[in-house]
């Protein structure tokens, strides 16, 4: 569940209900996932956010919420304005002040964790199509299968402030048209390289990459027109500070539907290559020969990373 603005203005006349507790726990989970994206683990962490109007919260439930916040704080840092947790026992009354304290602590933790992550719009353009090359990207579903390679130059990475040891935790693409169907067997993989043109990677095996994201499928309705679609890595990619980064995007489907475009930008010659087919090759398409000519138009992209 995505982050929902906490309610931090509870009053004595307000009533807290099951939807409020679900929001609180969803937000706590969101803050925990943001911390995990930085490479931290949070042991002993569980949340409950499926309450209904027939649910009720007992002392154990409220203590779990308090302890989860404490676990996040203990594995990150204590933000300014933090208020210590309570341990709930029989006879204690949960008041609007407690609701404000819990929601504000959640907001503070999310804010301080987010401050450790920085984002950069590495390329921006008003170009919305790139002729037939759109079919080589997995977001376009007109063909069953596709694989694309493109290069992120180290100058782009240093330009956004990255240094050796920094962890890339997500890539985002600017969507101009939703996919026509779910994207099957979607794979995103990265590799360091000292090459800077896509022609150097015609037959590069997927085994030579680090797979950072895989989903089967990526649902079509998770894409929204004129918005960034973020792919949060299951494993952060640690940049060595000296190399370019090669990005590999793959899909492997069994059907087609019209749709799926991203915004492109003209960067430099021979920066991207790829291929598409209708189930004529075998995943992960390492030796596909019917590739498109290399071009200088690559997807507009946003990199999310955190400092070492």
C-alpha positions in Angstrom: 0.0 0.0 0.0 1.3 3.5 -0.9 2.0 6.1 1.7 -1.1 8.1 2.8 -0.7 11.4 4.6 -0.9 10.8 8.3 -3.5 12.5 10.4 -1.6 14.5 13.0 -4.4 16.8 14.2 -6.5 14.4 16.3 -8.8 16.0 18.8 -10.6 14.8 21.9 -13.9 14.8 20.0 -12.6 12.5 17.2 -13.2 8.8 16.9 -10.5 6.4 15.6 -11.8 3.5 13.6 -10.5 0.4 11.7 -9.6 2.4 8.6 -7.4 4.7 10.6 -5.5 1.8 12.2 -5.1 0.2 8.7 -3.7 3.5 7.4 -1.3 3.7 10.3 0.0 0.2 9.8 0.2 0.7 6.0 2.3 3.8 6.5 4.5 2.1 9.0 5.1 -0.7 6.5 5.9 1.9 3.8 8.5 3.5 6.1 10.0 0.1 6.8 10.2 -0.7 3.1 11.9 2.6 2.4 14.5 1.6 5.0 14.9 -1.8 3.5 15.5 -0.1 0.1 18.6 1.4 1.8 19.9 -2.1 2.5 18.7 -2.5 6.1 16.9 -5.5 7.5 14.2 -5.2 10.2 13.9 -8.4 12.2 10.7 -9.3 14.0 8.5 -6.9 12.0 4.9 -7.7 11.2 1.9 -5.5 10.3 -1.8 -6.0 10.1 -3.9 -3.8 7.7 -6.9 -5.9 6.8 -9.2 -4.7 9.6 -13.0 -4.5 8.9 -15.8 -2.8 10.8 -16.0 -6.0 12.8 -12.4 -5.8 13.9 -11.1 -4.4 17.2 -7.6 -3.6 18.5 -6.5 -5.0 21.8 -3.4 -4.2 23.9 -1.2 -6.6 21.9 -2.2 -4.9 18.7 -1.4 -1.4 19.9 1.9 -2.7 21.5 2.8 -4.2 18.1 2.3 -0.8 16.4 4.4 0.9 19.0 7.1 -1.8 18.7 7.2 -1.6 14.9 7.9 2.1 15.1 10.6 1.4 17.7 12.2 -1.2 15.4 12.4 1.3 12.5 13.9 4.0 14.7 16.4 1.5 16.2 17.5 0.5 12.7 17.8 4.0 11.3 18.1 7.1 13.5 16.0 9.1 16.0 14.4 12.1 14.2 14.0 15.4 15.9 10.5 15.6 17.5 10.4 11.9 18.2 8.2 10.9 21.2 9.0 7.7 23.0 6.6 4.7 22.8 4.4 3.5 25.5 3.9 -0.1 26.7 0.2 -0.7 27.0 -1.3 -2.6 30.0 -4.8 -3.1 31.3 -6.3 0.1 32.6 -4.5 2.5 30.2 -6.6 4.7 28.0 -5.7 5.3 24.3 -6.4 9.0 23.7 -6.2 11.5 20.8 -2.7 12.4 22.1 -1.5 8.9 21.5 -2.9 8.8 18.0 -1.1 12.1 17.2 2.1 10.8 18.7 2.0 7.5 16.7 1.1 9.2 13.4 3.6 12.0 13.9 6.4 9.5 14.8 5.6 7.6 11.6 5.7 10.8 9.6 9.1 11.8 11.1 10.6 8.4 10.4 9.5 8.4 6.8 10.8 11.9 6.3 14.3 11.1 7.8 14.6 7.9 5.8 13.6 9.6 2.6 16.3 12.2 3.2 18.9 9.5 2.9 17.6 8.7 -0.7 18.2 11.1 -3.5 16.6 11.1 -7.0 17.7 12.6 -10.3 15.9 13.2 -13.5 18.9 12.1 -15.5 17.3 12.8 -18.9 14.4 15.0 -19.9 12.8 15.4 -23.2 9.5 16.2 -24.9 10.0 13.4 -27.5 7.2 10.9 -27.0 8.0 8.2 -29.6 11.0 6.6 -31.3 9.6 5.0 -34.4 9.8 1.2 -34.3 12.3 1.1 -31.4 9.5 1.3 -28.9 8.7 -2.4 -29.6 12.1 -3.4 -28.2 11.2 -2.1 -24.8 9.2 -4.4 -22.5 6.6 -1.8 -21.7 5.2 -2.1 -25.3 3.0 -5.2 -25.6 2.5 -5.2 -29.4 5.0 -8.1 -29.7 5.2 -11.1 -27.4 8.9 -10.8 -26.5 11.5 -8.1 -26.4 15.0 -7.3 -25.0 16.7 -3.9 -24.9 20.2 -2.8 -23.8 21.2 0.7 -23.2 24.1 2.5 -21.5 24.1 5.0 -18.7 27.3 7.0 -18.9 29.3 7.5 -15.8 29.3 11.2 -16.4 25.5 11.1 -15.9 25.9 9.3 -12.6 28.6 11.7 -11.3 26.5 14.6 -12.6 23.6 13.6 -10.3 26.0 13.3 -7.4 26.7 9.5 -7.2 30.0 8.3 -6.0 31.7 4.9 -5.6 29.8 2.6 -3.3 26.5 4.4 -3.7 23.5 2.0 -4.1 21.1 2.4 -7.0 17.8 1.2 -5.6 15.2 1.9 -8.4 14.8 3.0 -12.0 11.7 4.9 -13.2 10.4 5.4 -16.7 8.0 8.2 -17.9 4.9 6.6 -19.3 3.0 8.2 -22.2 0.7 5.2 -23.0 -0.3 2.3 -20.8 0.7 -1.3 -21.9 -2.1 -3.1 -23.6 -1.8 -6.1 -21.3 0.2 -7.4 -18.4 4.0 -7.6 -19.0 5.0 -11.3 -18.6 8.3 -12.4 -17.2 9.6 -8.9 -16.9 13.3 -8.8 -16.0 15.6 -5.8 -15.3 19.3 -6.4 -14.9 22.4 -4.1 -14.6 26.1 -4.5 -15.3 29.2 -2.4 -15.0 31.0 -1.8 -18.4 33.8 0.3 -19.8 32.0 0.3 -23.2 29.8 3.2 -24.2 27.9 2.0 -27.3 25.2 -0.5 -27.5 26.9 -2.3 -30.4 29.3 -3.8 -27.8 26.5 -5.8 -26.3 24.8 -7.7 -29.1 25.4 -11.1 -27.6 25.9 -10.3 -23.9 24.4 -13.1 -21.8 22.0 -12.4 -19.0 24.4 -14.3 -16.7 26.8 -11.4 -17.1 24.3 -9.1 -15.4 23.0 -8.6 -11.9 19.2 -9.1 -11.9 17.8 -6.3 -9.8 14.1 -6.7 -10.5 11.9 -9.5 -11.8 8.1 -9.9 -11.8 5.8 -12.3 -13.6 3.7 -10.4 -14.5 3.9 -6.7 -14.1 0.2 -5.7 -14.1 -0.8 -3.2 -16.9 -3.0 -1.1 -14.5 0.1 -0.2 -12.4 1.1 2.2 -15.2 -0.3 5.7 -15.4 -0.1 8.1 -18.4 2.2 11.1 -17.9 3.6 9.7 -14.7 6.8 7.9 -13.6 6.5 4.2 -13.2 9.1 3.2 -10.6 10.7 -0.3 -10.3 12.2 -0.7 -6.8 15.1 -3.2 -6.9 15.0 -6.4 -4.9 18.8 -6.1 -4.7 20.5 -2.6 -4.7 23.1 -2.2 -7.4 26.3 -0.8 -6.0 28.1 1.5 -8.4 31.9 1.2 -8.6 32.3 4.9 -9.3 34.4 4.4 -12.5 32.3 2.4 -14.9 29.3 3.0 -17.2 26.2 1.0 -16.4 24.5 -1.3 -18.9 20.8 -1.7 -18.4 19.0 -4.8 -19.8 15.2 -5.0 -20.0 13.4 -8.2 -21.0 9.8 -9.5 -21.3 8.7 -12.9 -22.4 5.0 -13.1 -23.3 2.6 -15.4 -25.3 0.2 -12.8 -26.7 0.0 -9.3 -27.8 -2.1 -6.1 -27.4 -1.6 -2.6 -28.7 -0.1 -0.2 -26.2 2.8 0.8 -24.0 5.0 3.8 -24.8 7.5 5.8 -22.8 9.1 9.2 -23.3 12.4 9.2 -25.1 15.4 11.5 -25.3 18.1 12.0 -27.9 21.4 11.4 -25.9 24.2 10.3 -28.3 24.8 7.8 -31.1 24.6 4.1 -30.7 23.5 4.1 -27.0 20.7 1.5 -27.3 20.0 -1.7 -29.1 17.3 -4.4 -28.9 15.0 -6.8 -30.6 11.4 -7.9 -30.6 9.6 -11.1 -31.8 6.4 -13.1 -31.4 7.7 -16.2 -29.5 10.3 -17.1 -32.1 13.1 -17.0 -29.6 13.8 -18.5 -26.1 14.1 -16.4 -22.9 16.3 -14.7 -22.1 17.1 -14.1 -25.8 20.9 -14.0 -25.3 21.6 -14.8 -28.9 18.8 -13.0 -30.7 20.1 -12.1 -34.2 17.2 -10.0 -35.5 18.1 -7.0 -33.5 17.2 -3.4 -34.4 20.0 -1.0 -35.6 21.5 0.9 -32.7 20.1 4.4 -32.1 20.7 7.4 -30.0 17.1 7.6 -28.5 16.7 6.1 -25.1 13.9 6.1 -22.5 13.6 9.1 -20.3 14.6 7.8 -16.9 14.9 8.6 -13.3 17.4 7.0 -11.0 16.9 6.6 -7.3 19.9 5.9 -5.2 21.3 6.3 -1.7 24.7 7.2 -0.4 27.2 4.7 0.8 
